[in-house]
C-alpha cells in the first residue's frame, strides 16, 4: 500500500452526499473554482491504496462522495461513482 495525498475541490450544495468535482488540481485552479461558487470548497485528503486508480475509489468511499473526477490537465474523467445501493438508509 502507498499513501496518496489528493488535493481538489468539492461541491456541498445540494445533496446528502458530497460530490467531488476534481482532485489533483493546481492551486490556481482550486482558488478559481472556490472563488466562483459559494458551494465549492477546497480539500486535501490522504488515502492508502495500491494504485492511483484505487486511490480515487478509496477517496470516494472514505468521504461518501457521489462521484470523484480527475480534472488534471484541463480534462475531466470520472474515476469513481457511488453505487445506487450505497448511501441510502
Backbone as XML, in Angstrom:
<?xml version="1.0"?>
<chain id="A" units="angstrom">
  <residue number="1" name="UNK">
    <atom name="N" x="0.848" y="-1.193" z="0.000"/>
    <atom name="CA" x="0.000" y="0.000" z="0.000"/>
    <atom name="C" x="0.885" y="1.244" z="0.000"/>
  </residue>
  <residue number="2" name="UNK">
    <atom name="N" x="0.384" y="2.255" z="-0.646"/>
    <atom name="CA" x="1.075" y="3.530" z="-0.736"/>
    <atom name="C" x="0.105" y="4.630" z="-0.328"/>
  </residue>
  <residue number="3" name="UNK">
    <atom name="N" x="0.634" y="5.707" z="0.247"/>
    <atom name="CA" x="-0.220" y="6.851" z="0.589"/>
    <atom name="C" x="-0.320" y="7.798" z="-0.591"/>
  </residue>
  <residue number="4" name="UNK">
    <atom name="N" x="-1.529" y="8.252" z="-0.862"/>
    <atom name="CA" x="-1.795" y="9.243" z="-1.905"/>
    <atom name="C" x="-2.469" y="10.436" z="-1.249"/>
  </residue>
  <residue number="5" name="UNK">
    <atom name="N" x="-1.846" y="11.610" z="-1.372"/>
    <atom name="CA" x="-2.456" y="12.837" z="-0.871"/>
    <atom name="C" x="-3.105" y="13.526" z="-2.055"/>
  </residue>
  <residue number="6" name="UNK">
    <atom name="N" x="-4.410" y="13.754" z="-1.945"/>
    <atom name="CA" x="-5.190" y="14.262" z="-3.058"/>
    <atom name="C" x="-5.765" y="15.633" z="-2.712"/>
  </residue>
  <residue number="7" name="UNK">
    <atom name="N" x="-5.476" y="16.600" z="-3.556"/>
    <atom name="CA" x="-5.982" y="17.962" z="-3.403"/>
    <atom name="C" x="-7.041" y="18.201" z="-4.462"/>
  </residue>
  <residue number="8" name="UNK">
    <atom name="N" x="-8.082" y="18.916" z="-4.095"/>
    <atom name="CA" x="-9.113" y="19.208" z="-5.083"/>
    <atom name="C" x="-10.206" y="20.092" z="-4.540"/>
  </residue>
  <residue number="9" name="UNK">
    <atom name="N" x="-11.355" y="20.002" z="-5.172"/>
    <atom name="CA" x="-12.496" y="20.853" z="-4.857"/>
    <atom name="C" x="-13.735" y="19.972" z="-4.759"/>
  </residue>
  <residue number="10" name="UNK">
    <atom name="N" x="-14.581" y="20.262" z="-3.772"/>
    <atom name="CA" x="-15.843" y="19.532" z="-3.663"/>
    <atom name="C" x="-17.014" y="20.491" z="-3.589"/>
  </residue>
  <residue number="11" name="UNK">
    <atom name="N" x="-18.163" y="19.978" z="-4.021"/>
    <atom name="CA" x="-19.406" y="20.753" z="-4.071"/>
    <atom name="C" x="-20.343" y="20.190" z="-3.007"/>
  </residue>
  <residue number="12" name="UNK">
    <atom name="N" x="-20.670" y="21.012" z="-2.010"/>
    <atom name="CA" x="-21.549" y="20.543" z="-0.930"/>
    <atom name="C" x="-22.920" y="21.188" z="-1.008"/>
  </residue>
  <residue number="13" name="UNK">
    <atom name="N" x="-23.311" y="21.633" z="-2.194"/>
    <atom name="CA" x="-24.512" y="22.444" z="-2.272"/>
    <atom name="C" x="-25.771" y="21.748" z="-2.699"/>
  </residue>
  <residue number="14" name="UNK">
    <atom name="N" x="-26.172" y="20.651" z="-2.113"/>
    <atom name="CA" x="-27.489" y="20.220" z="-2.505"/>
    <atom name="C" x="-27.836" y="18.777" z="-2.246"/>
  </residue>
  <residue number="15" name="UNK">
    <atom name="N" x="-26.947" y="17.981" z="-1.735"/>
    <atom name="CA" x="-27.322" y="16.594" z="-1.520"/>
    <atom name="C" x="-26.852" y="16.104" z="-0.174"/>
  </residue>
  <residue number="16" name="UNK">
    <atom name="N" x="-27.280" y="14.909" z="0.151"/>
    <atom name="CA" x="-26.827" y="14.301" z="1.388"/>
    <atom name="C" x="-25.386" y="13.862" z="1.272"/>
  </residue>
  <residue number="17" name="UNK">
    <atom name="N" x="-24.978" y="13.525" z="0.061"/>
    <atom name="CA" x="-23.625" y="13.066" z="-0.177"/>
    <atom name="C" x="-22.820" y="14.148" z="-0.882"/>
  </residue>
  <residue number="18" name="UNK">
    <atom name="N" x="-21.558" y="14.147" z="-0.627"/>
    <atom name="CA" x="-20.676" y="15.141" z="-1.226"/>
    <atom name="C" x="-20.298" y="14.701" z="-2.627"/>
  </residue>
  <residue number="19" name="UNK">
    <atom name="N" x="-20.380" y="15.598" z="-3.573"/>
    <atom name="CA" x="-19.955" y="15.307" z="-4.936"/>
    <atom name="C" x="-18.644" y="15.998" z="-5.223"/>
  </residue>
  <residue number="20" name="UNK">
    <atom name="N" x="-17.573" y="15.228" z="-5.313"/>
    <atom name="CA" x="-16.272" y="15.827" z="-5.588"/>
    <atom name="C" x="-16.144" y="16.080" z="-7.072"/>
  </residue>
  <residue number="21" name="UNK">
    <atom name="N" x="-15.716" y="17.288" z="-7.417"/>
    <atom name="CA" x="-15.634" y="17.645" z="-8.821"/>
    <atom name="C" x="-14.208" y="17.607" z="-9.350"/>
  </residue>
  <residue number="22" name="UNK">
    <atom name="N" x="-13.239" y="17.314" z="-8.520"/>
    <atom name="CA" x="-11.892" y="17.191" z="-9.043"/>
    <atom name="C" x="-10.876" y="16.902" z="-7.969"/>
  </residue>
  <residue number="23" name="UNK">
    <atom name="N" x="-9.817" y="16.219" z="-8.343"/>
    <atom name="CA" x="-8.688" y="16.011" z="-7.447"/>
    <atom name="C" x="-7.419" y="16.245" z="-8.252"/>
  </residue>
  <residue number="24" name="UNK">
    <atom name="N" x="-6.344" y="16.531" z="-7.553"/>
    <atom name="CA" x="-5.085" y="16.756" z="-8.239"/>
    <atom name="C" x="-5.058" y="18.058" z="-9.023"/>
  </residue>
  <residue number="25" name="UNK">
    <atom name="N" x="-5.861" y="19.022" z="-8.622"/>
    <atom name="CA" x="-5.921" y="20.299" z="-9.315"/>
    <atom name="C" x="-4.783" y="21.214" z="-8.857"/>
  </residue>
  <residue number="26" name="UNK">
    <atom name="N" x="-4.389" y="22.126" z="-9.725"/>
    <atom name="CA" x="-3.369" y="23.102" z="-9.345"/>
    <atom name="C" x="-3.961" y="24.072" z="-8.325"/>
  </residue>
  <residue number="27" name="UNK">
    <atom name="N" x="-3.092" y="24.720" z="-7.569"/>
    <atom name="CA" x="-3.552" y="25.680" z="-6.560"/>
    <atom name="C" x="-4.361" y="26.802" z="-7.202"/>
  </residue>
  <residue number="28" name="UNK">
    <atom name="N" x="-3.910" y="27.279" z="-8.364"/>
    <atom name="CA" x="-4.625" y="28.353" z="-9.061"/>
    <atom name="C" x="-6.015" y="27.890" z="-9.499"/>
  </residue>
  <residue number="29" name="UNK">
    <atom name="N" x="-6.115" y="26.653" z="-9.981"/>
    <atom name="CA" x="-7.419" y="26.134" z="-10.409"/>
    <atom name="C" x="-8.353" y="26.005" z="-9.219"/>
  </residue>
  <residue number="30" name="UNK">
    <atom name="N" x="-7.846" y="25.511" z="-8.105"/>
    <atom name="CA" x="-8.667" y="25.362" z="-6.902"/>
    <atom name="C" x="-9.182" y="26.718" z="-6.439"/>
  </residue>
  <residue number="31" name="UNK">
    <atom name="N" x="-8.288" y="27.709" z="-6.372"/>
    <atom name="CA" x="-8.702" y="29.047" z="-5.937"/>
    <atom name="C" x="-9.758" y="29.623" z="-6.871"/>
  </residue>
  <residue number="32" name="UNK">
    <atom name="N" x="-9.610" y="29.407" z="-8.172"/>
    <atom name="CA" x="-10.560" y="29.933" z="-9.136"/>
    <atom name="C" x="-11.936" y="29.299" z="-9.000"/>
  </residue>
  <residue number="33" name="UNK">
    <atom name="N" x="-11.973" y="27.984" z="-8.808"/>
    <atom name="CA" x="-13.252" y="27.297" z="-8.671"/>
    <atom name="C" x="-13.950" y="27.702" z="-7.378"/>
  </residue>
  <residue number="34" name="UNK">
    <atom name="N" x="-13.202" y="27.754" z="-6.285"/>
    <atom name="CA" x="-13.782" y="28.118" z="-4.993"/>
    <atom name="C" x="-14.302" y="29.550" z="-5.024"/>
  </residue>
  <residue number="35" name="UNK">
    <atom name="N" x="-13.546" y="30.457" z="-5.637"/>
    <atom name="CA" x="-13.959" y="31.859" z="-5.704"/>
    <atom name="C" x="-15.210" y="32.035" z="-6.555"/>
  </residue>
  <residue number="36" name="UNK">
    <atom name="N" x="-15.423" y="31.148" z="-7.531"/>
    <atom name="CA" x="-16.539" y="31.306" z="-8.451"/>
    <atom name="C" x="-17.843" y="30.688" z="-8.000"/>
  </residue>
  <residue number="37" name="UNK">
    <atom name="N" x="-17.852" y="29.943" z="-6.898"/>
    <atom name="CA" x="-19.079" y="29.282" z="-6.478"/>
    <atom name="C" x="-19.067" y="29.114" z="-4.973"/>
  </residue>
  <residue number="38" name="UNK">
    <atom name="N" x="-20.054" y="29.645" z="-4.293"/>
    <atom name="CA" x="-20.069" y="29.627" z="-2.833"/>
    <atom name="C" x="-20.242" y="28.235" z="-2.238"/>
  </residue>
  <residue number="39" name="UNK">
    <atom name="N" x="-20.704" y="27.253" z="-3.036"/>
    <atom name="CA" x="-20.887" y="25.891" z="-2.532"/>
    <atom name="C" x="-19.629" y="25.039" z="-2.675"/>
  </residue>
  <residue number="40" name="UNK">
    <atom name="N" x="-18.585" y="25.569" z="-3.299"/>
    <atom name="CA" x="-17.378" y="24.784" z="-3.526"/>
    <atom name="C" x="-16.346" y="25.075" z="-2.448"/>
  </residue>
  <residue number="41" name="UNK">
    <atom name="N" x="-15.656" y="24.031" z="-2.023"/>
    <atom name="CA" x="-14.625" y="24.147" z="-1.001"/>
    <atom name="C" x="-13.407" y="23.337" z="-1.406"/>
  </residue>
  <residue number="42" name="UNK">
    <atom name="N" x="-12.242" y="23.803" z="-0.994"/>
    <atom name="CA" x="-11.004" y="23.069" z="-1.260"/>
    <atom name="C" x="-10.836" y="21.966" z="-0.221"/>
  </residue>
  <residue number="43" name="UNK">
    <atom name="N" x="-10.148" y="20.897" z="-0.612"/>
    <atom name="CA" x="-9.867" y="19.820" z="0.324"/>
    <atom name="C" x="-8.504" y="19.209" z="0.054"/>
  </residue>
  <residue number="44" name="UNK">
    <atom name="N" x="-7.938" y="18.609" z="1.070"/>
    <atom name="CA" x="-6.765" y="17.750" z="0.957"/>
    <atom name="C" x="-7.062" y="16.520" z="1.786"/>
  </residue>
  <residue number="45" name="UNK">
    <atom name="N" x="-6.886" y="15.355" z="1.192"/>
    <atom name="CA" x="-7.189" y="14.113" z="1.907"/>
    <atom name="C" x="-6.161" y="13.064" z="1.509"/>
  </residue>
  <residue number="46" name="UNK">
    <atom name="N" x="-5.722" y="12.287" z="2.467"/>
    <atom name="CA" x="-4.747" y="11.231" z="2.207"/>
    <atom name="C" x="-5.423" y="9.875" z="2.350"/>
  </residue>
  <residue number="47" name="UNK">
    <atom name="N" x="-5.184" y="9.008" z="1.371"/>
    <atom name="CA" x="-5.724" y="7.649" z="1.391"/>
    <atom name="C" x="-4.586" y="6.667" z="1.153"/>
  </residue>
  <residue number="48" name="UNK">
    <atom name="N" x="-4.803" y="5.427" z="1.562"/>
    <atom name="CA" x="-3.867" y="4.357" z="1.259"/>
    <atom name="C" x="-4.480" y="3.486" z="0.180"/>
  </residue>
  <residue number="49" name="UNK">
    <atom name="N" x="-3.697" y="3.196" z="-0.859"/>
    <atom name="CA" x="-4.205" y="2.397" z="-1.967"/>
    <atom name="C" x="-3.045" y="1.729" z="-2.693"/>
  </residue>
  <residue number="50" name="UNK">
    <atom name="N" x="-3.383" y="0.743" z="-3.517"/>
    <atom name="CA" x="-2.377" y="0.014" z="-4.298"/>
    <atom name="C" x="-1.935" y="0.811" z="-5.525"/>
  </residue>
  <residue number="51" name="UNK">
    <atom name="N" x="-2.831" y="1.632" z="-6.079"/>
    <atom name="CA" x="-2.534" y="2.388" z="-7.297"/>
    <atom name="C" x="-3.276" y="3.719" z="-7.259"/>
  </residue>
  <residue number="52" name="UNK">
    <atom name="N" x="-2.950" y="4.595" z="-8.215"/>
    <atom name="CA" x="-3.646" y="5.884" z="-8.281"/>
    <atom name="C" x="-5.134" y="5.686" z="-8.557"/>
  </residue>
  <residue number="53" name="UNK">
    <atom name="N" x="-5.469" y="4.754" z="-9.449"/>
    <atom name="CA" x="-6.886" y="4.493" z="-9.736"/>
    <atom name="C" x="-7.607" y="4.027" z="-8.481"/>
  </residue>
  <residue number="54" name="UNK">
    <atom name="N" x="-6.965" y="3.155" z="-7.709"/>
    <atom name="CA" x="-7.569" y="2.696" z="-6.453"/>
    <atom name="C" x="-7.695" y="3.835" z="-5.443"/>
  </residue>
  <residue number="55" name="UNK">
    <atom name="N" x="-6.790" y="4.821" z="-5.523"/>
    <atom name="CA" x="-6.838" y="5.955" z="-4.602"/>
    <atom name="C" x="-8.105" y="6.785" z="-4.820"/>
  </residue>
  <residue number="56" name="UNK">
    <atom name="N" x="-8.527" y="6.953" z="-6.070"/>
    <atom name="CA" x="-9.769" y="7.678" z="-6.350"/>
    <atom name="C" x="-10.958" y="6.934" z="-5.754"/>
  </residue>
  <residue number="57" name="UNK">
    <atom name="N" x="-10.959" y="5.621" z="-5.911"/>
    <atom name="CA" x="-12.028" y="4.794" z="-5.346"/>
    <atom name="C" x="-12.042" y="4.924" z="-3.825"/>
  </residue>
  <residue number="58" name="UNK">
    <atom name="N" x="-10.857" y="4.840" z="-3.212"/>
    <atom name="CA" x="-10.762" y="4.943" z="-1.753"/>
    <atom name="C" x="-11.218" y="6.314" z="-1.270"/>
  </residue>
  <residue number="59" name="UNK">
    <atom name="N" x="-10.849" y="7.367" z="-1.999"/>
    <atom name="CA" x="-11.264" y="8.720" z="-1.637"/>
    <atom name="C" x="-12.788" y="8.812" z="-1.642"/>
  </residue>
  <residue number="60" name="UNK">
    <atom name="N" x="-13.405" y="8.327" z="-2.700"/>
    <atom name="CA" x="-14.860" y="8.373" z="-2.791"/>
    <atom name="C" x="-15.537" y="7.602" z="-1.677"/>
  </residue>
  <residue number="61" name="UNK">
    <atom name="N" x="-14.999" y="6.430" z="-1.357"/>
    <atom name="CA" x="-15.605" y="5.611" z="-0.313"/>
    <atom name="C" x="-15.408" y="6.221" z="1.070"/>
  </residue>
  <residue number="62" name="UNK">
    <atom name="N" x="-14.195" y="6.708" z="1.358"/>
    <atom name="CA" x="-13.928" y="7.286" z="2.679"/>
    <atom name="C" x="-14.750" y="8.536" z="2.938"/>
  </residue>
  <residue number="63" name="UNK">
    <atom name="N" x="-14.992" y="9.329" z="1.888"/>
    <atom name="CA" x="-15.681" y="10.602" z="2.065"/>
    <atom name="C" x="-17.147" y="10.541" z="1.639"/>
  </residue>
  <residue number="64" name="UNK">
    <atom name="N" x="-17.644" y="9.347" z="1.334"/>
    <atom name="CA" x="-19.045" y="9.165" z="0.965"/>
    <atom name="C" x="-19.439" y="10.078" z="-0.193"/>
  </residue>
  <residue number="65" name="UNK">
    <atom name="N" x="-18.573" y="10.133" z="-1.197"/>
    <atom name="CA" x="-18.790" y="11.033" z="-2.331"/>
    <atom name="C" x="-19.680" y="10.395" z="-3.383"/>
  </residue>
  <residue number="66" name="UNK">
    <atom name="N" x="-20.564" y="11.187" z="-3.962"/>
    <atom name="CA" x="-21.366" y="10.716" z="-5.083"/>
    <atom name="C" x="-20.464" y="10.312" z="-6.240"/>
  </residue>
  <residue number="67" name="UNK">
    <atom name="N" x="-19.453" y="11.137" z="-6.510"/>
    <atom name="CA" x="-18.522" y="10.844" z="-7.588"/>
    <atom name="C" x="-17.209" y="11.577" z="-7.346"/>
  </residue>
  <residue number="68" name="UNK">
    <atom name="N" x="-16.170" y="11.095" z="-8.002"/>
    <atom name="CA" x="-14.855" y="11.725" z="-7.941"/>
    <atom name="C" x="-14.360" y="11.872" z="-9.374"/>
  </residue>
  <residue number="69" name="UNK">
    <atom name="N" x="-13.917" y="13.063" z="-9.697"/>
    <atom name="CA" x="-13.421" y="13.356" z="-11.046"/>
    <atom name="C" x="-11.940" y="13.686" z="-10.991"/>
  </residue>
  <residue number="70" name="UNK">
    <atom name="N" x="-11.210" y="13.248" z="-11.992"/>
    <atom name="CA" x="-9.813" y="13.650" z="-12.187"/>
    <atom name="C" x="-9.833" y="14.794" z="-13.189"/>
  </residue>
  <residue number="71" name="UNK">
    <atom name="N" x="-9.515" y="15.994" z="-12.709"/>
    <atom name="CA" x="-9.612" y="17.187" z="-13.562"/>
    <atom name="C" x="-8.247" y="17.783" z="-13.874"/>
  </residue>
  <residue number="72" name="UNK">
    <atom name="N" x="-7.222" y="16.979" z="-13.805"/>
    <atom name="CA" x="-5.892" y="17.492" z="-14.125"/>
    <atom name="C" x="-5.731" y="17.696" z="-15.628"/>
  </residue>
  <residue number="73" name="UNK">
    <atom name="N" x="-4.861" y="18.623" z="-15.977"/>
    <atom name="CA" x="-4.525" y="18.832" z="-17.376"/>
    <atom name="C" x="-5.656" y="19.365" z="-18.228"/>
  </residue>
  <residue number="74" name="UNK">
    <atom name="N" x="-6.637" y="19.996" z="-17.608"/>
    <atom name="CA" x="-7.732" y="20.588" z="-18.365"/>
    <atom name="C" x="-8.787" y="19.586" z="-18.798"/>
  </residue>
  <residue number="75" name="UNK">
    <atom name="N" x="-8.577" y="18.311" z="-18.496"/>
    <atom name="CA" x="-9.570" y="17.293" z="-18.845"/>
    <atom name="C" x="-10.479" y="17.005" z="-17.664"/>
  </residue>
  <residue number="76" name="UNK">
    <atom name="N" x="-11.377" y="16.045" z="-17.852"/>
    <atom name="CA" x="-12.296" y="15.670" z="-16.774"/>
    <atom name="C" x="-12.715" y="14.222" z="-16.998"/>
  </residue>
  <residue number="77" name="UNK">
    <atom name="N" x="-12.226" y="13.333" z="-16.123"/>
    <atom name="CA" x="-12.569" y="11.909" z="-16.220"/>
    <atom name="C" x="-13.187" y="11.467" z="-14.908"/>
  </residue>
  <residue number="78" name="UNK">
    <atom name="N" x="-14.331" y="10.784" z="-14.997"/>
    <atom name="CA" x="-14.973" y="10.262" z="-13.785"/>
    <atom name="C" x="-14.181" y="9.038" z="-13.338"/>
  </residue>
  <residue number="79" name="UNK">
    <atom name="N" x="-13.705" y="9.071" z="-12.080"/>
    <atom name="CA" x="-12.869" y="7.995" z="-11.563"/>
    <atom name="C" x="-13.604" y="7.133" z="-10.542"/>
  </residue>
  <residue number="80" name="UNK">
    <atom name="N" x="-14.698" y="7.629" z="-9.988"/>
    <atom name="CA" x="-15.469" y="6.878" z="-9.000"/>
    <atom name="C" x="-16.909" y="7.373" z="-9.021"/>
  </residue>
  <residue number="81" name="UNK">
    <atom name="N" x="-17.834" y="6.451" z="-8.951"/>
    <atom name="CA" x="-19.248" y="6.792" z="-8.804"/>
    <atom name="C" x="-19.829" y="5.890" z="-7.730"/>
  </residue>
  <residue number="82" name="UNK">
    <atom name="N" x="-20.559" y="6.482" z="-6.802"/>
    <atom name="CA" x="-21.199" y="5.689" z="-5.757"/>
    <atom name="C" x="-22.221" y="4.759" z="-6.402"/>
  </residue>
  <residue number="83" name="UNK">
    <atom name="N" x="-22.251" y="3.515" z="-5.966"/>
    <atom name="CA" x="-23.243" y="2.572" z="-6.469"/>
    <atom name="C" x="-24.631" y="3.005" z="-5.988"/>
  </residue>
  <residue number="84" name="UNK">
    <atom name="N" x="-25.634" y="2.698" z="-6.752"/>
    <atom name="CA" x="-27.001" y="3.132" z="-6.435"/>
    <atom name="C" x="-27.468" y="2.654" z="-5.072"/>
  </residue>
  <residue number="85" name="UNK">
    <atom name="N" x="-27.016" y="1.479" z="-4.638"/>
    <atom name="CA" x="-27.471" y="0.948" z="-3.372"/>
    <atom name="C" x="-26.675" y="1.464" z="-2.184"/>
  </residue>
  <residue number="86" name="UNK">
    <atom name="N" x="-25.624" y="2.264" z="-2.439"/>
    <atom name="CA" x="-24.839" y="2.844" z="-1.351"/>
    <atom name="C" x="-25.449" y="4.177" z="-0.936"/>
  </residue>
  <residue number="87" name="UNK">
    <atom name="N" x="-25.225" y="4.563" z="0.284"/>
    <atom name="CA" x="-25.614" y="5.884" z="0.753"/>
    <atom name="C" x="-27.099" y="6.066" z="0.962"/>
  </residue>
  <residue number="88" name="UNK">
    <atom name="N" x="-27.871" y="5.008" z="0.849"/>
    <atom name="CA" x="-29.306" y="5.108" z="1.052"/>
    <atom name="C" x="-29.666" y="4.297" z="2.289"/>
  </residue>
  <residue number="89" name="UNK">
    <atom name="N" x="-30.228" y="4.966" z="3.263"/>
    <atom name="CA" x="-30.566" y="4.273" z="4.518"/>
    <atom name="C" x="-31.933" y="3.638" z="4.412"/>
  </residue>
</chain>
